[in-house]
Amino acid sequence: MSVNKKNCFMIYVLLILAFTISGAILGQEYIQCDKEINNLKQLQQITQSTISLDVTAADIYSLESMEAPTKTILKNYEVLSARNKDMIGWLKIEGTNIDYPVMYTGDDFYLTHDFDHAISKSGLPYIDRRCAVEPFGTNTIIYAHNMKNGTMFSVLLNFKEPDYYTNHRIICFDTLYETQEYEIFAAFESEVYKKGETIFKHYNFLNAESEAVFYEYVAGIRKIALYETGVSPRFGDEFITLMTCSYHTENGRFAVVARKMVP
């Protein structure tokens, strides 16, 4: 066999190996992705069950972590809250893929882990470690990945369009103890700014220390909002901010802010 033929043969073999390895990796990623989606569907099915386990709040909160609340856990969430004490609530937007448990720890654990603590590319929506829970502060920030398969918070970017907002303007964010609805106040593109930059950093607003601070935040959000929603927050209102990665700029983010609706 000539040198040229040997070289061609080696290149051919290497190409086959490369395609085989690439195919195996892609196949493994597909299987993992499909598994994670099925796991999420199982969690969703559990919340639709009303079977009671007679779980009390004291069963969920250990004495080492915090004092047990006196509230009664909603039946929909008894099973899951007993299974994982990090679950703080459930997030859902009708007509979208967002229908997930919301987790809370002192770190970003659920950025890379699923409900049962297994390593996960999708992770789960989780609350910013700086936020207060039970009771919640003025602004509860919830993060999740912008997944290519359409799960987690990838659909948030659809809120760039006013028509999409019109058809999905209500967000359901239940705590373990009560059902809650929020109306979207604003949707906008943003980024994670450097510490020294003197610019409106919406993600640093967690609690309204005064009426002036509250309305300064509201005014800042209005300036960066992509469109007007007609929602006019008032001092004392509570917000949730859903945030995910966006690729319009380096360290880009896309966020949706919603105001809690009071009956």
Secondary structure, 3 states (H helix, E strand, C coil): CCHHHHHHHHHHHHHHHHHHHHHHHHHHHHHHHHHHHHHHHHHHHHHCCCCCCCCCHHHHCCCCCCCCCCCCCCHHHHHHHHHCCCEEEEEECCCCCCEEEEECCCCCHHHCECCCCCECCCCCCEECCCCCCCCCCCEEEEECCECCCCCECHHHHHHHCHHHHHHCCEEEEEECCCCCEEEEEEEEEEECCCCCCCCCCHHHCCCCCCHHHHHHHHHHHHHHCCCCCCCCCCCCCCEEEEEEECCCCCCEEEEEEEEECCC
